[in-house]
């Protein structure tokens, strides 16, 4: 009988919604026969669910980089637990876990969910992604893998693409919120955008798109996220012919009820998306989505089938896509139903569990557990 494959994970599970796909992946791996141990911050919301699934939880997570006591603690756990795999999901974990694994017979796996800022000439990458002790990099889309392929100077690249999985059943209990607090009329057509104001997210492009819509359309825009008090954003809102129909919710801990209450999800990102979690949530909630034609997004949506893709940075074409969805009820129904089907088929959490388990076994030169 084969001995169990022992996996140690170091990650942050303090935010339930943000960490759900990753946490559910670990629960799936435990059910698939791996012996999973999680190092995370004390009192993480997922702790109870982890333990119920048979996962050992160690209430610890590094809060400093390359801190000798942290390195020692991780190393002691690796040795004492006899782990086969060490999978880490953030920079604090990398900077302590990689040196902790020095000289030990454990495979080291890192995670990358963002397409930018990986360059062969950036010396900091040689302390993490390009570190010779790293055995594999779990990338959530092909473009991220290609970035590593292009920038790896020595030896073969170690990146592998495995899509982050979701499960539409996670959202079956999400109830639509009332939008009265935002002065949005009942049964209004509501375009929602869930994103903080950052250059990569393209919020100004969406605000400029409102200038290209047919006048007097009964469309309302609901923005959820931080940064909408910035002067340039406020100026664009004032200039918009739909200014009275633009509503700012600000930061909302759980935006899913607002998404459920909306008619169309729009994310005008200019770059940097891995697999947009907010888009995947909207698709799982059976919302039509309009997103930009950039790496990551093109993996999520089949244009014209499970969503609409528009060129990044183009307010006119974004406006045309929004108005098209508004005017075409049959298109909305098609995009909604096929979005859910795509989540169930191509981005199902069970598929992610199977593929990551197979990759782990490949690294260990095993065929089965």
C-alpha positions in Angstrom: 0.0 0.0 0.0 1.4 3.4 -0.9 2.1 5.9 1.9 -0.1 9.0 1.9 1.2 12.1 0.0 1.7 14.7 2.7 1.1 18.4 1.7 1.9 21.4 3.8 0.2 24.7 2.7 1.1 28.2 3.9 -1.5 30.8 3.0 -3.8 33.5 4.3 -7.4 32.4 4.9 -8.6 35.3 7.0 -11.1 36.6 4.4 -13.7 33.9 3.7 -14.9 35.1 0.3 -11.5 35.9 -1.1 -9.9 32.7 0.0 -12.9 30.4 -0.8 -11.7 28.9 -4.1 -8.2 28.2 -2.7 -9.5 26.8 0.6 -12.1 24.6 -1.2 -9.3 23.3 -3.4 -7.4 22.1 -0.3 -10.6 20.4 1.0 -11.0 18.7 -2.3 -7.4 17.5 -2.3 -7.9 16.1 1.2 -11.0 14.2 0.0 -8.9 13.0 -3.0 -6.5 11.2 -0.7 -3.8 13.6 0.1 -2.9 14.4 3.8 -3.2 18.1 4.0 -1.8 20.4 6.7 -2.5 24.2 6.6 -0.4 26.9 8.2 -2.5 30.1 8.4 -3.3 33.0 10.6 -5.0 32.2 13.9 -8.8 32.2 14.0 -9.1 32.1 10.2 -12.8 31.7 9.2 -12.0 28.5 7.3 -10.3 26.8 10.3 -13.5 25.0 11.4 -14.3 23.8 7.9 -10.7 22.6 7.4 -10.8 20.6 10.6 -14.2 19.1 9.7 -12.6 17.9 6.4 -9.8 16.2 8.3 -7.2 18.9 7.6 -4.7 19.7 10.3 -4.5 23.5 11.0 -1.4 25.1 12.5 -2.3 28.7 13.7 0.8 30.4 12.3 1.6 32.5 9.3 4.8 34.6 8.7 4.3 38.4 9.0 7.9 39.3 8.2 10.2 38.4 5.3 13.2 36.1 5.8 12.7 36.0 9.6 15.0 33.3 11.2 12.5 32.2 13.9 9.8 31.7 11.2 12.2 29.9 8.9 13.1 27.6 11.8 9.5 27.0 12.7 8.6 26.0 9.1 11.7 23.8 8.8 10.9 22.0 12.0 7.4 21.3 10.7 8.7 20.1 7.4 11.1 17.7 9.1 8.8 16.5 11.9 5.8 16.1 9.5 7.8 14.2 6.8 6.1 16.3 4.1 6.4 15.5 0.4 5.1 18.9 -0.9 5.3 22.5 0.3 2.8 24.7 -1.5 2.8 28.4 -0.7 0.5 31.2 -1.9 2.1 34.5 -1.0 5.4 36.4 -0.7 5.6 36.2 3.1 5.3 32.5 2.8 7.9 32.3 0.0 10.5 34.3 1.7 10.5 32.0 4.8 9.4 28.7 3.3 12.0 28.5 0.5 15.0 28.8 2.9 13.2 26.5 5.3 13.1 23.7 2.6 16.9 23.9 2.0 18.4 20.5 1.7 15.1 18.7 2.5 13.4 16.1 0.2 10.3 18.2 -0.3 8.9 19.6 -3.5 8.4 23.4 -3.3 5.5 24.9 -5.3 4.6 28.6 -5.5 1.5 30.3 -6.8 1.1 33.1 -9.4 -2.3 34.7 -10.1 -1.2 38.0 -11.7 0.3 38.6 -15.2 2.6 41.6 -14.5 5.9 42.3 -13.0 7.9 39.2 -13.8 11.2 40.1 -15.5 14.5 38.2 -15.7 16.4 41.3 -14.8 14.5 41.8 -11.5 16.9 40.4 -8.9 14.1 40.0 -6.3 12.5 37.3 -8.5 15.6 35.1 -7.8 14.5 35.0 -4.1 11.2 33.5 -5.1 9.9 32.4 -8.6 13.4 32.0 -10.1 14.9 30.5 -7.0 16.7 27.2 -7.8 14.9 25.5 -4.9 11.5 26.1 -6.4 10.2 23.0 -8.2 7.0 24.3 -9.7 4.9 27.4 -10.1 1.1 27.0 -10.2 -0.2 29.6 -12.7 -3.9 30.3 -13.1 -3.7 31.2 -16.8 -1.5 30.4 -19.8 -0.2 33.9 -20.2 1.3 33.8 -16.8 3.0 30.5 -17.7 4.3 32.1 -20.9 5.7 35.1 -19.0 7.8 32.6 -17.0 8.8 30.8 -20.1 10.0 34.0 -21.8 11.9 35.2 -18.7 13.6 32.1 -17.5 17.3 32.4 -18.3 18.7 29.1 -17.0 17.2 25.7 -17.3 13.7 24.8 -18.2 10.8 26.9 -16.9 8.8 25.4 -14.0 5.4 27.0 -14.5 2.2 25.0 -15.1 -1.2 26.3 -15.9 -4.2 25.1 -13.8 -7.3 27.2 -13.8 -8.7 28.2 -10.5 -11.9 26.4 -9.9 -15.3 27.7 -8.7 -18.6 26.0 -7.9 -21.9 27.8 -8.8 -23.5 25.9 -5.9 -21.5 28.2 -3.5 -23.7 31.0 -4.7 -27.1 29.3 -4.5 -27.8 30.9 -1.1 -26.9 34.5 -2.2 -30.0 36.7 -2.0 -30.4 39.8 -4.1 -29.8 43.0 -2.0 -32.2 45.9 -2.0 -30.7 48.8 -3.9 -32.9 51.4 -2.4 -30.1 52.6 -0.1 -28.2 53.7 -3.3 -31.3 55.5 -4.6 -31.7 53.0 -7.5 -35.3 52.4 -8.6 -36.8 49.0 -8.3 -36.5 46.9 -11.4 -33.9 49.3 -12.9 -31.3 48.0 -15.4 -28.2 48.1 -13.2 -24.6 47.8 -14.5 -22.3 46.8 -11.6 -18.5 47.1 -11.5 -16.7 45.6 -8.5 -13.1 46.9 -8.4 -10.9 49.3 -6.5 -9.8 52.3 -8.3 -6.3 51.3 -9.6 -4.7 52.1 -12.9 -4.9 48.5 -14.1 -8.7 48.3 -13.5 -9.7 50.9 -16.1 -12.4 52.6 -14.1 -12.0 55.9 -16.0 -12.7 54.0 -19.3 -16.1 52.8 -18.0 -17.0 56.3 -16.8 -16.0 57.7 -20.2 -18.1 55.0 -21.8 -21.2 56.6 -20.3 -20.6 59.6 -22.6 -21.1 57.4 -25.6 -24.4 55.8 -24.6 -27.7 56.8 -26.2 -29.0 59.7 -24.1 -31.7 59.2 -21.5 -31.4 55.4 -21.3 -32.8 54.1 -18.0 -29.5 52.5 -17.1 -27.9 52.9 -13.6 -24.3 52.3 -12.7 -23.2 50.9 -9.3 -19.6 51.0 -8.4 -18.3 48.8 -5.5 -14.8 49.4 -4.2 -12.4 51.9 -2.8 -10.9 55.0 -4.4 -14.0 56.6 -5.9 -13.4 59.8 -4.0 -10.3 60.6 -6.0 -10.5 63.9 -7.8 -10.1 62.6 -11.3 -12.8 60.0 -10.7 -15.2 62.6 -9.3 -14.6 64.9 -12.2 -15.4 62.1 -14.7 -18.6 61.3 -12.8 -19.7 65.0 -13.0 -18.9 65.1 -16.7 -21.0 62.0 -17.4 -24.5 62.6 -18.9 -25.5 59.7 -16.6 -24.1 61.4 -13.5 -27.4 61.2 -11.6 -27.5 57.5 -12.4 -24.0 56.7 -11.1 -24.0 55.3 -7.6 -21.0 54.7 -5.4 -21.3 51.9 -2.8 -17.6 52.1 -1.7 -16.0 49.1 0.0 -18.5 46.3 0.7 -17.2 43.3 2.6 -19.6 41.0 0.7 -20.6 42.4 -2.7 -22.3 39.3 -3.9 -25.9 40.3 -3.0 -25.3 43.5 -4.9 -24.1 41.6 -7.9 -27.1 39.3 -7.6 -29.4 42.4 -7.7 -27.8 43.8 -10.8 -28.5 43.3 -14.5 -25.0 43.3 -16.0 -21.4 42.9 -14.7 -18.7 45.0 -16.3 -15.0 45.0 -15.6 -12.9 47.4 -17.8 -9.5 46.1 -16.8 -6.5 47.4 -18.9 -4.1 44.6 -17.9 -3.0 42.3 -15.1 -5.9 40.0 -14.7 -5.2 36.4 -13.8 -8.6 34.9 -13.6 -10.8 37.7 -12.3 -12.5 36.3 -9.2 -15.3 39.0 -9.3 -16.0 38.0 -12.9 -16.2 34.3 -12.0 -18.5 35.1 -9.2 -20.8 37.1 -11.5 -20.8 34.3 -14.0 -21.6 31.8 -11.3 -24.5 34.1 -10.3 -25.8 33.8 -13.9 -25.1 37.4 -14.7 -24.1 38.5 -18.3 -20.6 40.0 -18.2 -18.8 42.5 -20.4 -15.0 42.4 -19.9 -11.9 43.4 -21.8 -10.0 41.3 -24.3 -6.8 40.8 -22.2 -5.0 37.6 -21.1 -6.9 35.9 -18.4 -10.2 37.3 -19.4 -10.0 35.5 -22.8 -9.7 32.2 -20.9 -12.9 33.0 -18.9 -15.3 34.1 -21.7 -16.1 32.8 -25.1 -17.0 36.1 -26.9 -20.6 36.3 -27.8 -21.4 33.0 -26.0 -20.7 33.2 -22.3 -19.9 36.9 -22.2 -18.8 39.8 -24.4 -15.2 40.9 -24.9 -14.2 44.4 -25.8 -10.8 46.0 -26.5 -9.2 47.5 -23.4 -9.1 51.2 -23.1 -11.9 51.8 -25.7 -14.9 53.7 -24.1 -16.9 53.7 -27.4 -16.8 50.0 -27.9 -17.5 49.4 -24.2 -20.5 51.6 -24.4 -21.8 49.8 -27.5 -21.4 46.4 -25.7 -23.3 47.7 -22.7 -26.1 49.1 -24.8 -26.3 45.9 -26.9 -26.8 43.8 -23.7 -29.4 46.3 -22.4 -31.5 46.3 -25.6 -31.3 42.5 -26.4 -33.1 40.4 -23.9 -32.4 37.2 -25.7 -28.7 37.9 -25.7 -28.8 38.6 -21.9 -30.5 35.2 -21.4 -28.0 33.4 -23.6 -25.0 35.1 -21.9 -26.4 34.3 -18.4 -27.1 30.6 -19.0 -23.9 29.9 -20.8 -21.8 31.8 -18.2 -23.1 29.3 -15.6 -22.5 26.3 -17.9 -18.9 27.5 -18.5 -18.2 27.8 -14.8 -19.6 24.2 -14.3 -17.6 22.7 -17.2 -14.3 24.6 -17.7 -13.8 26.2 -14.2 -15.3 23.6 -11.9 -13.4 23.1 -8.6 -13.4 19.4 -9.0 -11.5 19.7 -12.3 -8.9 21.9 -10.5 -8.5 19.3 -7.8 -7.9 16.5 -10.3 -5.4 18.6 -12.3 -3.4 19.8 -9.3 -3.4 16.3 -7.7 -2.0 14.9 -11.0 0.6 17.6 -11.1 1.7 16.9 -7.5 2.0 13.2 -8.4 4.1 14.1 -11.5 6.5 16.1 -9.3 6.8 13.1 -7.0 7.2 10.7 -9.9 4.1 8.8 -8.7 1.2 7.5 -10.7 -1.3 7.2 -7.9 -1.7 7.7 -4.1 
